[in-house]
Amino acid sequence: MALVLHAGKTNKNAYKVLIAAEYSGIQVELAQNFEMGVSNKTPEFLKMNPLGKVPVLETPDGPIFESNAIARYVTRLKPDNPLLGSSLIENAHIEQWIDFASMEIDANILKWFLPRMGFIVYLPPAEEAAISALKRALGALNTHLASNTYLAGHSVSLADIIMTCNLYLGFTHIMTKSLTTEFPHVERYFWTMVNQPNVSKILGEVKQAEKVPPVTTTKKPSQPKESSKSKSKEEPKKEAKKEPAKPIAETGEEEEEAPKPKPKNPLDLLPPSKMILDEWKRLYSNTKTNFREVAIKGFWDMYDPEGYSLWFCDYKYNNENTVSFVTLNKVGGFLQRMDLARKYAFGKMLVIGSEPPFKVKGLWLFRGQEIPQFVLDECYDMELYDWTKVDLTDEAQKERVNQMIEDQEPFEGEPLLDAKCFK
């Protein structure tokens, strides 16, 4: 039985598998007449992947889903495949960059792209956070590629294939030249990869996006106006002439900006607060000595209980925190995803204990009297914590706030493994 890949012909996750197969000399056939939204809903497909997601690889030993897993399987079919590295450390670096390509590059491109296409709700603060996180990831990638042609070793690896396919979506749909120019080594790397014979055979000609797609809206302007048919026919023609020219970007910006006043963040509509959050963040960052007397005292002098609220958070699954670096990465990822709230929040996260399981506890300052709804909606980590509003009439709770801001050690009788600040 041949290996059959169930996916559309333009699916970038299918490209990972097909390119890996080209490099490895493995024959993989695309399922004939595959139609997204139809073929993946059939009982036969759902037996292979109950979620109905693509791609799925049909093998003699049973189906495999998740594109990275499929690409690994196909690559391992060739003994001693150089795509997997020539040593343990090289293989580990390949796996490292595969994870980076998925968690830092692909995830943030999708958070930027999908809302603009109308697949999920568009929120300007969430978009800003996605772009910011993507730029950080591209910056890290750019630094690595400044002194490396490929991600791991001196030749193309599976990590390069997966990274290229993830960047492909960004370069061809939303990452314009004005953005990628900031990362010249990433640009060099991407265009080098897409012009490799085994890659270009699958991707074909690759062209970079000329503009960021406008936000898809559900409005249907001027459809009911049948009396102005002649006008509406002429007007699109005029606009069509403008589209290939440079005003394209301006048109896109106008469409993008029009919705912005509507989804104005509710926190911006609250009565002005005497507490200037940036002033507190500066005081926190600049206080190097006598922290309690300067920073902590300054915090309570600035604090506005009517305009802001304080919250304790406790991770619900501390018994799972058995590996220190995994726990630290978990907290770091949470803070990264909280970037959408940077204008409205300050936070301290403590990883506590000298031995596993490690405890994760935090303190957060939010604008308003409740945890902002857009944070609850957009940052899935929020539901992993129990949240308790600080009772400022309780001196013990106020002292706990002081200790968490100060990174006091020991904290509640235990040493600190790490303390992270969101500011």
Disulfide bonds with the S-S distance in Angstrom:
none
